Amino acid sequence: MEQIIKSLGLNSTLVAQIFHFIILLIFLRLVVYKPIVNIMEKRQQFIHDNVKAAEEERKQAEALRQSYLADMQKAKEEAQAIIQQATKAGEAQAQQIIEAARAESNRIKEAALQEIEREKEKAVAELRDQVVTLSILVADKIIGRQITQDLQHGLVQEFIKEAGDLPC
């Protein structure tokens, strides 16, 4: 082996350095390389898991966003329906109020017409009584005698009959 070393032009220091370098490589391969590879694999797996988790969270966030958007659209539609329903209810209530006011005005009008009719009948009756009284007084003065109760009653009935036929 010495002859091979000398024929290649290598000295013993260089051979020892090559030998030590090979031992160092074997040592590093056995002791250091495996833990470093394990750490690198764990780090790569950790990064892969984080990327996968981030993608999963992004999908969940997108699904949640879509759910919120759907809920907001549903809430808008419900609010619009409530507004329309309240508008219809308000219109119906306004119509009921108008109908009630019309009915009340008609009732007041009918009551006023009835009151006018009663007052008219009362005034006509009072007028008849006054005309009868005046007629009796005039007749009493004209005839110059006392009118008996029966005669007065007959005259009043006849006058009422004639006055009742008159248009008022």
Secondary structure, DSSP 8 states (H G I E B T S, - for coil): -HHHHHHHT--HHHHHHHHHHHHHHHHIIIIIIHHHHHHHHHHHHHHHHHHHHHHHHHHHHHHHHHHHHHHHHHHHHHHHHHHHHHHHHHHHHHHHHHHHHHHHHHHHHHHHHHHHHHHHHHHHHHHHHHHHHHHHHHHHHHH-S---HHHHHHHHHHHHHHHHTS--
